[in-house]
Amino acid sequence: MIQALKIAIFLAYKSIIRGNRAVSVLMIFILSLAFINLIFISAILDGVLEAINKQIINNIVSNIVINPQDVPSKRLYIPQARNIMEQIESIPGIATTARHYTTSGTIYFDKDKNGKTKDLSGAITGIDPEKERKISKISQYIAEGEYLEKTDTDKILIGAGLAGGYEEAEEIENLGGVKAGDTVRVAYNNGIVREYKVKGIFLTKFMDADRMAFVTTKEAESILSVSDKASQILVKTDRDGDEDKYLSQINSVNPDLKVKTWNEYMGPMKSVATSFDIIILIITTIGIVVAAITIFILIYVNVVNKRRQIGILKAIGIKEKVIVISYIFQALFHAVLGIIIGLILTLYLLVPYFIANPLIMPVGDVSLSMDMSRIISGVVSLFIAALIAGFIPSYLAARENILKAIWGA
């Protein structure tokens, strides 16, 4: 067997060295593009999911969300919120917490000061700006104006999608171009009406986040006539992905609370991830089939052109399996070079390019997300495709009658 492998390697080497170099270069080029296609599409879609996940964690619900109890009776607020937050923050691995008051209302804006107002209904969240800085990155996305201060009671912070006038966060419905320093009127659902100066506008490039509006905890408690409560408590862990191991410890602080990880809370995102996985599977399968067909055609053409040579090899005693293995080695050789070139182009050209020039999408800036398992899967898939595509034509040719092969009949 070892001797047969040596002969097969020798025949493959001679065939590559003395063969048509243009065909070899073409095969390697096509295989490198096929490999890039296998990992590029999945990297883009994984990048979209990664951008969504980061936006949800960094700007909406952090790692863990705590809501008021709904059994045996539904409550609007979490009582003694500060005490609960202190207990949760004492758990090793918990970075910080922040409480939110969530209410709703209609925001009115008279841009031209002529009595013709634009209005938009939505959620308005009360936050402690100092705590929020540690749990959310909204403060890092201020497009104009300033972030809220703890003592602000007559100011509001609104998202660019709500304000309007920002191409990156353009919505069908917005307030028509609110700027920092403008005055808006908010009619809360409990009947209270307040006027606020817009202290700042933030732009995260994530449509859900850019539709939010914030006032301070002090102002929210005044509107809702509550104290030391919370509509939600957000919990930030030291590391993303470790959320599940803290759920039981947080539940032990107050068993009546509803505790969920960010991905449980944002349920629809699971269906998005599942859909993306299906798309990646379909595109990858098509890419593998195309690569296999390409290798098959090129190997087949090569075999047809060397029928006489194959016949002579059989005539001098070279076994069929040795001839087949030699062509499989040729296919694998081209696949290896194609994969190496594809990896180099991806890691040293495409990835740096997309880091410097991310795709601007409604979920934020999207770059390639290179997952090692996807790369390994692409390598293995292309190898299997090369193995099968190299085997079939060479096997058929090697079984041909010696005289027919030599005479080309």
N, C-alpha and C positions, 0 to 999 in steps of 0.2 A: 504493500500500500504506500509506504514512504517513497519507494522508487517511482511508483506511478505518479505521485504528487510532484516529485522533482521533475519528471518528464513534462507533466502538464504545465508547471510553472515555466519551464524552459520554452515550451511551445508558445505559451501566452506572451512571454517576454519577446521572443523573436517576431511574433505576429504584430505586437505593438510597435516595436522598433522599425520593422520593415513595412508596416502597413501604411495606409493612407493617413497621413498626419492631419489633413484637413478634416477628415471624418472624426478622428479622435478628439480634436479641438472642439468641433461642433458638438459632439456627444457630451464632453465635459462641461461646455458652456450651457447646454440645455439642462443638464442635470443640476448644475449650480443654481440656475434660475428656478428649477423645480423645487430644490431644497429651500431656497429663499421664500418661495411661495408657500411652502408647507408651514414655515415658522413665522413668516411676516404677518399673514392674516390673523393667525391666532394671537400674535404679539399685540397687534392693533386692538383686537376685541378685548383681550386681557387688560390692555391699557385703559380702555373705556371703563371696564368694570372696576379697575383699581382707582381710577379718577372718581367714579361715583362713590365708592366705599370711603375714600379719603374725605370727600366733601361731606358725606353724611356724618362721619366721625368727627371731623374737624370743625364743622360749621352748623350742624343741626342737632344731633342727639348724643354726641360723644360715644363712649363705649357701652355704657349701661344706662338704662332709663328706668326710673322708679315712678310709678303712678299711684294715685290714691286707691284704696280698696274699692271693690265693686260688689263684694259679698261679705256678710249677709245683706248689707245695705250699701248703696252707692254713695260715695263721698266726692265732693268737688275738690277738696284740698287735703294735702298731707298735713296733719297737725304736728306741732313742735318740730318744725323742719330743721331748725338750727341744731337741736340736740341730736337728731337722727344723722345729720351731716357730719357732726363731730365724731360720732361713733363709727360711721362708715370710713371716715378719713383715718381712723386709728388702725384699720385693717392693713397689714403689710401687703404691698403691691398696689394699693390704691393711691393715686397721685393727688387727686383733689375732687371736690364736688361743687356743684352750683345749683341753686334753685331757680325755678322759673314760675312766674305767674302768667298763665295763658288766658287771654280774654279775646273778644272780637268786637269789631266795630266798623264804621265807615269813615274813611279819610277823605276830606274835601280839600280841593286846592283851586284857588282862583288865580291863575297865572297872570292874566292881563289886568287884574283888579277892576273888572267891569261887571262883576256880579254873576258871570257865567262860569260856574265851577265845574270841575271834573271830580268825580267821586269813585271810590273803589272800596269794596268791602273785603275784609280779611282778618287774619289773626294778628294780635298785637301782644307782644311778650314783655313782661316785666323782668328785668335782670339786675343783678348786682355787678356793675361794670368791672370792679376789681376782681371778683371771683370769675367772671366770664372770660377775662383775659387769659386765665390759666387753663380754662377748659375748652375754649373756642378760639378760632383764629380770625373771627370776624374783625377784630380790632386791627389786624394786619392788612385788611383789604379796603381801607378807607380810600375812596376815590376822590372825595373832596370834603372839606370841612374837618371835623374832629370827632373822636370817639366820645361816648358819654362819660360823665363824671358821676360819682356816687350821689352827690347832692343835687343833681339836676332834676327839677320837677316840672319845668316848663319847656323841656326840649325832647326831641324825638330823633331816633336814628332809623333811616329807612334804606331798603335795598334798592339797587339800581333798576331791577326789573319792575319794581313798584313805582319808582320815581319817573322812569322814562327818560329818553334822551341819550341812552347809552347803547351803541350798536351791539356790543358784546352781550348785552342782557335785554335786548329788545323783546317786548311782549306785545301781544295783540291789544291787551288792556293795560294802560298805565295812567299815571296822573298828568301826563303831558309835558314833562320836563321840569320836575322839581329840582331846585338847586339848594346847596347849603346856605342857610340864612333866610330862606323863604319861610313863610308861615302857613301852617296847615291846620285845619279844624278836624277834630276826631269826635264822632258821635258814638259812644260806647253802647253796647246792647242793653245795658242796665239803665239807660236814659241819661247818663252823665255826658256832658259835652265840654271838651277842653280845646284850647288853642295851644299849639306848640310851635316853637321855632325849630326848624330842621337843623340840627347841629352837625350832622354828617350824612354822607351817602356811601354805602359800601358796595363793592363789586367783586363777587367771588367767581363769577362766570358759571355758577350752578343755579339753574332756574328756580329750584325750590328754595334755596337759601336767599336768592336775590328778590324774593317776594315777601320777605319778612320785614317787620318793623319792631323797634324796641323802645321802651321807656325804662326808667329806673324802677327798682324794687319799691322804693319809697313812694313814687308816683302811683305804681300799680296797687299798692296797699291802700292808698288814699281813694283810688277809684273803686276798688272792690270792698272797702271797709273791712279789711282783715289785717292780721298781724302774726308774724312768725309761722306762716303756713307756706305751702307751695303747691302749684298745680302739677309740677314735675320736679324731680331731683335728678340731675345728670351726674354720672360718675365717670371719671377718667382714670383708666388703669395705666400702670407704668409701661405696659407693652400691649400693642394691638394684637388680637388673636387669643388673649388669655382670659377673655371675659367670663367664660363658663365656670371657671374654677372659683369665682368670687360670688356666684349667685347664692349659694347656700349660706355663706357668711353674712351677706347683706340681708337675706331673708330672716336670719336669726335676730337681727336688730329690731325688726318689727314684722312679724309673720303676716300681718294684715295687708301689707303693701304688695303691689304687683311689680315684680322685678323682671325685666327683660333685657337681653343683649340687643345691641343696635340692629343686628340683622334680623332678629325676631320681631323687633318693633317695626322695622321697615319691610314688612312682609312681601310687598310686590317686587322688591329687588331680587328675591329668590327666583321668581319666574323669569326675570331678565337674565340672570346668570345661567339658568337652565337653557333658555333660548339661545344664548350665545354659545354654550357648549355644543348644542345641536348644530348650529351654523358652522362652528369650527370643525366638527366631525365631518359634515358634508363636504366642506371645501377641502379639507385634508384628504378625504377619500378620493375626490376628483383629482387632486394634485398627484396622488400616488398612482392612480390609474393612468394619467397622462404620462407620468415619468416612466412607468412600466412599458407603455406602448412605444414611447420614444426609444427606449433601450432595445426593445424587441425589434423594431424596424431597422435600426442601425446594425444590430448584431445579425439580423436576417440578411440584410444586404451584403454584409461582410462575408457571411457564410456562403451565400449564393456565388459570390465572386471567387470563393476559394474551394469550390466543390472539387475541382481537379486535385488541389493540394490535399484535401481531406481524403480523397480516394487513394492517393499515393501513400499517405501516412498509414492508412489501413492495410495497403498492399505490403508494406515493409514490416507489418506486425504490431503497429501501435493500436492498442485496444480502444474500443468505442468510448468507454468511460473516461479514458485519459483525454481524448479529443473534447468530450463534453466538458470535463473539468477545466480544460485550458480556456475554453470560451467563457465559462463562468468566471474564471479568474480575470479575464479581460473586462467583463462587465463590472465586476467588483472594483477593479483598478480604476475604471472611469468613474464609478460611483464615489469612491474614496476621494479622488481629486475634486469631483463636483461638490461634495459635501464640504471639503476643506475650503475651497474658494468661496462657496456660499456662506460659510461661517465667517470668514474674514470680511467679506463684503457687508454682512449683516452687523457684526459686532464693531467693526472699525469704520464703517461708512454710514449705514442706515441709523443705527442707534445714536451715535453722536449727532447726526443731522436732526433727528426728531427731538433730542434733548434741547438742542439749540433752537429748533423751530417746531414746537409742539403744535398739534392740530387744535384749532380753536373750535370747541364743540359746546353744545348747551350744558354739558356736564362738567365743563372746565377744560383746562389744557391737557391734552392727551399725548403721551409719549409711548414708545414701544415698551411693553412689559415682558422681559425675557425670562421665561420660566424654564428651569433646567429640565424638568420632566417633559416639557413640550419639545425641547431640542433633542433630547435622547429619543423620544418617540419618532421625531422626524428622521433621525439618523437610522434607527432600526427599520422604519417603514421603507426608506429608500434602499437600504441594503436588501431587504426581502424582495422588493420590486425588481432590483437588479439581478438578484439570484434567479428568480422565476423567469424574467425576460431573457436572461442569458442562457438558461437551461433549455427552453422549448425549441428554439430554432437549431441550436447545436445538436440536440438530441435527435431531431428529425433528420438532419444532414448526416450525422454519424451512422445512422441506421441504413442509409442508402446503399444500394449495391455498388461494390467496388468498381466494376467495369463501367457502370452508368456514370458514376462520379468522375472517373478519370476521363471518359470520352465526352462528359457533359451532356449525355443523352437524357 
